[in-house]
Amino acid sequence: MKKATLLACLLVLAGAAAAFGKSGFSLGIGGQYWDAKDADRLGEDGFCGLNLIGRFRGNEYVGADVRFGASGIWDADSYRVDGTKYETDAVFMCCPLELGLVLTWPANDRFTVYGGPGIGYYYYDIDVETTTRHGHHVRSTWSEHIHLKDDFGWYAVGGATFQLARHFSLFGEVRYTDTETKLRDAGAQKIDCSGFGGQIGCMFDF
């Protein structure tokens, strides 16, 4: 209930920020790393992936972000049983859809600092592919899709942009994301995906 209320408030505020004042829109793309707390269960430290940012500039100091990303943790393992080699590849995916407020401060004509809170819906799943081999010959391959519970969460971000040309800039940011997931079975243990992350990329201004 609290998350739903927060989402409604952010929708109203973000819409107001984008609708009033100087109009403008920026589209950004970046590579991100996200150090999820329980990601080491798959043998890695965190999520790596891409993120798209649509930034609506309400005025010089207030705006709204719509963010969509796709990040994964990849893990591979192999073992032998009675002369047969089993190779397993697993991908733990998280695809966030986020909305947030952005407060900006233009330090000079090229350098701008920004930050703000947001809320998101985080889609999770795991895909596992197993291959059996005898010598160099593949005996069989099968895949398994593991259903995980999606989650509402929140984030806080702070970063800066540096304008290289009239409609092109680079950006870098750090953020904290609070979200978790678990298997859809009743009583399943939670997987805490909260943690700090960073992102660098480029942004096109319109």
C-alpha positions as CSV (number, residue, x, y, z in Angstrom):
1,M,0.0,0.0,0.0
2,K,2.8,2.4,0.9
3,K,4.6,1.7,-2.4
4,A,1.4,2.2,-4.4
5,T,0.8,5.5,-2.7
6,L,4.4,6.6,-3.4
7,L,4.1,5.6,-7.0
8,A,0.9,7.7,-7.4
9,C,2.6,10.7,-5.8
10,L,5.6,10.4,-8.0
11,L,3.4,10.1,-11.1
12,V,1.6,13.3,-10.3
13,L,4.8,15.2,-9.4
14,A,6.7,13.9,-12.4
15,G,3.9,14.9,-14.7
16,A,3.7,18.4,-13.3
17,A,7.5,18.8,-13.6
18,A,7.4,17.8,-17.3
19,A,4.3,19.8,-18.2
20,F,5.2,23.2,-16.8
21,G,8.1,25.6,-17.6
22,K,10.6,25.3,-20.4
23,S,10.0,22.3,-22.5
24,G,12.8,19.9,-23.5
25,F,13.6,16.2,-23.8
26,S,16.8,14.2,-23.6
27,L,17.4,10.6,-24.5
28,G,20.3,8.8,-22.9
29,I,21.8,5.3,-23.2
30,G,24.4,3.9,-20.8
31,G,26.2,0.9,-19.5
32,Q,25.6,0.1,-15.9
33,Y,26.9,-2.1,-13.1
34,W,24.7,-3.0,-10.1
35,D,26.2,-4.6,-7.0
36,A,23.2,-6.6,-5.8
37,K,23.5,-8.0,-2.3
38,D,22.6,-11.6,-2.9
39,A,24.0,-11.9,-6.5
40,D,26.9,-13.9,-5.3
41,R,24.6,-16.9,-5.0
42,L,25.3,-17.4,-8.8
43,G,29.0,-16.9,-8.4
44,E,29.2,-13.2,-9.6
45,D,29.2,-9.8,-7.9
46,G,26.4,-8.0,-9.6
47,F,24.3,-7.2,-12.6
48,C,25.8,-5.7,-15.8
49,G,23.7,-4.3,-18.6
50,L,22.2,-1.4,-20.6
51,N,19.8,1.3,-19.5
52,L,17.7,3.8,-21.5
53,I,16.8,7.2,-20.0
54,G,14.1,9.5,-21.2
55,R,14.5,12.9,-19.4
56,F,11.7,15.4,-19.6
57,R,12.9,18.9,-18.5
58,G,10.2,20.8,-16.9
59,N,12.4,23.8,-16.3
60,E,16.0,24.6,-15.6
61,Y,15.9,22.9,-12.2
62,V,13.2,20.3,-12.2
63,G,12.4,17.4,-14.5
64,A,11.4,13.8,-14.7
65,D,13.1,10.6,-15.7
66,V,11.6,7.5,-17.3
67,R,14.1,4.6,-17.2
68,F,14.1,1.2,-18.7
69,G,17.0,-1.3,-18.4
70,A,18.0,-4.9,-18.9
71,S,20.8,-6.3,-16.7
72,G,22.0,-9.8,-16.1
73,I,24.3,-12.1,-14.1
74,W,25.8,-14.9,-16.2
75,D,27.3,-18.0,-14.7
76,A,28.7,-21.2,-16.3
77,D,29.5,-24.5,-14.7
78,S,30.5,-28.0,-15.8
79,Y,30.9,-31.4,-14.2
80,R,31.2,-35.1,-15.2
81,V,29.1,-38.1,-14.2
82,D,30.0,-41.6,-15.5
83,G,32.0,-40.2,-18.4
84,T,29.3,-37.7,-19.5
85,K,30.1,-34.0,-19.2
86,Y,27.3,-31.7,-18.1
87,E,27.6,-28.0,-19.1
88,T,25.3,-25.5,-17.5
89,D,24.8,-21.8,-18.4
90,A,22.5,-19.7,-16.3
91,V,21.3,-16.1,-16.8
92,F,19.7,-14.2,-13.9
93,M,17.9,-11.2,-15.5
94,C,16.4,-8.0,-14.1
95,C,14.5,-5.6,-16.2
96,P,13.5,-2.4,-14.4
97,L,10.9,0.1,-15.5
98,E,11.4,3.3,-13.4
99,L,10.0,6.8,-12.9
100,G,11.7,9.5,-10.9
101,L,12.1,13.2,-10.1
102,V,15.2,14.9,-11.2
103,L,16.6,18.1,-9.6
104,T,19.3,19.8,-11.7
105,W,21.9,22.5,-11.0
106,P,23.7,24.0,-13.9
107,A,27.2,24.7,-12.6
108,N,28.2,26.4,-15.9
109,D,27.4,26.3,-19.6
110,R,28.7,22.7,-20.0
111,F,28.6,21.0,-16.6
112,T,25.3,20.1,-14.8
113,V,24.8,18.2,-11.5
114,Y,21.6,16.3,-11.0
115,G,19.9,13.9,-8.5
116,G,16.6,12.7,-7.2
117,P,14.5,9.8,-6.0
118,G,12.3,7.4,-8.0
119,I,10.3,4.2,-7.9
120,G,10.2,1.2,-10.2
121,Y,8.7,-2.1,-11.1
122,Y,11.4,-4.8,-11.4
123,Y,10.9,-7.9,-13.6
124,Y,13.0,-11.0,-12.7
125,D,13.6,-14.4,-14.2
126,I,16.3,-17.1,-14.6
127,D,17.0,-19.1,-17.7
128,V,19.1,-22.2,-17.4
129,E,20.5,-24.2,-20.4
130,T,22.1,-27.6,-19.8
131,T,24.1,-29.5,-22.4
132,T,25.4,-33.1,-22.1
133,R,28.5,-34.2,-24.0
134,H,30.3,-37.5,-24.5
135,G,33.7,-36.7,-25.9
136,H,33.2,-34.0,-28.5
137,H,29.7,-35.1,-29.3
138,V,26.6,-33.4,-28.0
139,R,24.1,-35.8,-26.6
140,S,21.3,-33.5,-25.6
141,T,20.4,-29.9,-24.7
142,W,17.5,-28.7,-22.6
143,S,16.4,-25.4,-21.1
144,E,14.5,-24.4,-18.0
145,H,12.8,-21.2,-17.2
146,I,12.6,-20.4,-13.4
147,H,9.8,-18.0,-12.5
148,L,10.6,-15.4,-9.9
149,K,8.4,-12.9,-8.2
150,D,8.5,-9.3,-9.6
151,D,8.7,-6.4,-7.2
152,F,8.0,-2.7,-6.7
153,G,11.1,-0.9,-5.4
154,W,12.7,2.5,-5.2
155,Y,16.0,4.1,-6.1
156,A,18.0,7.3,-5.5
157,V,20.5,8.7,-8.0
158,G,23.1,11.4,-8.3
159,G,25.2,12.3,-11.3
160,A,26.5,14.9,-13.7
161,T,26.5,15.7,-17.4
162,F,29.2,17.3,-19.5
163,Q,28.1,18.9,-22.7
164,L,30.4,18.2,-25.6
165,A,28.3,19.7,-28.4
166,R,25.0,21.6,-28.8
167,H,22.8,18.5,-28.6
168,F,25.2,15.9,-27.2
169,S,26.6,15.3,-23.7
170,L,28.3,12.6,-21.6
171,F,27.0,11.6,-18.2
172,G,28.0,9.5,-15.2
173,E,26.0,8.6,-12.1
174,V,25.9,6.6,-8.9
175,R,22.7,5.2,-7.5
176,Y,21.2,2.9,-4.8
177,T,18.4,0.5,-5.7
178,D,16.1,-1.2,-3.1
179,T,14.4,-4.3,-4.5
180,E,14.1,-8.0,-3.9
181,T,12.7,-11.2,-5.5
182,K,12.1,-14.8,-4.7
183,L,10.7,-18.0,-6.2
184,R,7.0,-17.9,-6.7
185,D,6.5,-20.9,-4.5
186,A,5.1,-20.2,-1.0
187,G,7.7,-19.9,1.7
188,A,10.6,-19.5,-0.8
189,Q,13.7,-17.6,0.5
190,K,14.0,-14.0,-0.6
191,I,16.8,-12.8,-2.9
192,D,17.9,-9.3,-1.9
193,C,18.9,-7.4,-5.0
194,S,19.4,-4.1,-3.2
195,G,22.8,-2.4,-3.7
196,F,24.8,0.5,-5.1
197,G,25.6,0.8,-8.7
198,G,27.1,3.1,-11.3
199,Q,26.4,4.1,-14.9
200,I,28.2,6.0,-17.7
201,G,26.9,6.9,-21.1
202,C,25.8,9.6,-23.5
203,M,22.8,11.8,-23.9
204,F,21.1,13.5,-26.8
205,D,19.3,16.7,-26.2
206,F,16.2,17.8,-28.2
